Amino acid sequence: MDMTKLIRTHRYLLPLLLVLAPAVAQAGDDDHDHVEARELLRRGEILPLPRILDAARERVPGDVIEVELEREDDGWEYEVKVLTEAGRVRKLYIDAGTAKVLKVKDD
């Protein structure tokens, strides 16, 4: 490849790399989420996931398709997405320390 083609190619790659670099770095942060969750469980700050899933299924029967644990101002909260038999996706917000369903909404 001659130098002119190399410069043209890199001229387009640099802006792309600058845009993608923060996204790649942020994706790497998720690699240790399970370690933090395990520590929170060990310390008693959150309940085991099966208890959370039971609370979700009691409130909204269906298949759990996604679970996220997030830090909120007043503590830890699970967001649980459930696919109902009717084909609707419902999102439940559940207190991670008590398994109390805080809110249910259509996703």
BELPE-V490738 format. One record per helix or strand of 2 or more residues. SS is the DSSP state (helix for helix, strand for strand). FROM is the first residue (numbers start at 0). LEN is the number of residues. If there is no record, write none. Layout:
SS,FROM,LEN ; SS,FROM,LEN
This chain:
helix,2,40 ; helix,48,11 ; strand,62,10 ; strand,74,9 ; strand,88,7 ; strand,100,6
